[in-house]
Amino acid sequence: MKRHAMLLALAAALAGCGGPEEVPTTTTGGPATAVDDATAGTITGAVRFTGTPPAMAALPLASVSGCGDQYTGPVSAGDALVHDGLVENAFVYVKDGLGAVSFPVPAEPVVIDQRGCLYHPHVVGVLTHQLVKFLNSDALLHNVHGKPANSSGWNFGMGVKGSERTVRIAKPEVMVSTRCDVHPWMQAYVGVLDHPYFQVTGADGRFALAHVPPGSYVVGVWHERFGAQEAKVTLPPHGSADVTLTYTAAP
Ligand SMILES: [Cu+2]
C-alpha cells in the first residue's frame, strides 16, 4: 500500500471511531437530483373529515408544577383537530412515484420546543440527516425519548430551561414518535423523508407541495388518530394538480 493510501485508510478508520460525525450532504448520500424549474409543478389539496370527529381528552396539566401555571383553563390533547370538516396536523407527503431521488440536506434545523409540558409543533416533517433540535422552555425536567423503527433512537433528559439537544434521523419513516417519559401525554410525531415534498396541515386543512417534477404520484396522509389514507394524482409538466384526502368517522 502506498503511503498516501495508508494515510487515507488511517484517516477513515479514525473518523469511524470517535472522530467528527460525518453527515451526508444529501438525503441519501448520493448526488442531488436535479428538478427542472421549467417543468416542475405544484400538488395542492385538502384533508377532510366526514362525520362527527372523535372527542379529545383534557390533559392533566393543571397539577404539574411549572406547567399548570402556564394555562388559564383546561388543555385539550389536540389530537383530533377538525374545523368545519378540515383536518389540522395531518402529515401529507408524496408517498410513491418519485423513484430514486436525493436532495440537499437543509442546513437549518427543525425545532421542537418543549413548552408548557407540550411539544411545539406536535407534528412536523424533516429530511433524512437534517438536524432536529429539541429546546426546553420549561423550568423542569423533560426526558426526550425517540424510537424510530428504521434509524438509531435517542433518550436523554433535559433539566435546564433554555437547554437544547439535537438529533438526526438517517432513514425515511412515517411516522417517528418521540415522547417524554416524565409526562406521558407529551408526544410529538416526526415524519422523515428523503425528499422535501411534505407538509403538515394547519387549521385550514390545506397543503401545497411545490416544485414537484411532473409525473404520476401516490399522495399519502398520516394522522395520529385517523390513520393513513392515500390518493393517486397526475401532475402535468409545469402544471398543478389538486387532490382531496378524506377520513370518515367510525360508524
Ligand atoms: Cu416532560
Residues whose N, C-alpha, C, O or C-beta is under 5 A from the ligand:
A	BS01	CU	L141 H142 N143 C180 V182 H183 M186
